[in-house]
Amino acid sequence: MLIRFFVAHRGCLRIAVAPLLLLAAIACAVLPASAQGGPPYYTNDPGTPGNKQWEINLGYMPFLYPNNSVSHVPDVDVNFGLGDRIQLTYESAWLRVTDNPNSAKWGMEQSQLGVKWRFYDNSENGFSMSVFPQLSLNNPNNAVARGIAPPGASLILPVEFSKKLGPVDLNWEAGYNFVHLGPDTYVAGVVLGHEFNEKFEMDTEFYATGGFRGQNSFTALDVGARYKIHPPCILLLMAGRSLAPARNGQPYFVGYFGMQFLLPPHPFAKD
């Protein structure tokens, strides 16, 4: 969803992959921590809901610029588990787009259909890998004509990794996005965090996406939290910004504020 958003709306910063690799290297030497990708973060992880289990994420996602904004009101992310290693995903959003002094525009973003397969899961060394192909298609509305959605479909082919190093848990993702009627893009992200107790977790994320020639590029640094309220509800929070100045067409604030529902309700798993 984030890749489609920036391809459709803006981006001018040239990305260097070196900071991402450096962050991953530092992660291997940090103090005891726990990290997990997926909402409220942009980076995905190899985790799946479990056989015949639902994971539903509903969130408000703002992207704020000096003179305009785009907000997901809400972003809807529905996941269903087939067996212990496969996840079916549907994601879309109702968008509010403002461009001062014009009136706000409303419309439905592209629909994203995905299948995640955790093809490697070694409980002895704590290393997991998954692939998560996702196809994005325009809905039968006029969102493209009004500049709310990108003009063509896209197919992203990412790989997710999770590695436990004693008490350390690191998640990262990298992928290639084939874009119809536009330049192909990449995605790369790392999530690190710490569980303060069985209910409360805080994380930090570095995320990058954009074209291979610098077009529609975006890097973000954010912090977030998950709080397990009571089965099946988990509070999701995230706030950050682009690493580039807002004057270069990048957002000065990005965020996620929402809830995760794990259905049918069952006690939260203990890490």
Order of alpha helices (4+ residues) and beta strands (2+ residues): alpha-alpha-beta-beta-beta-beta-beta-beta-beta-beta-beta-beta-beta-beta-beta-beta
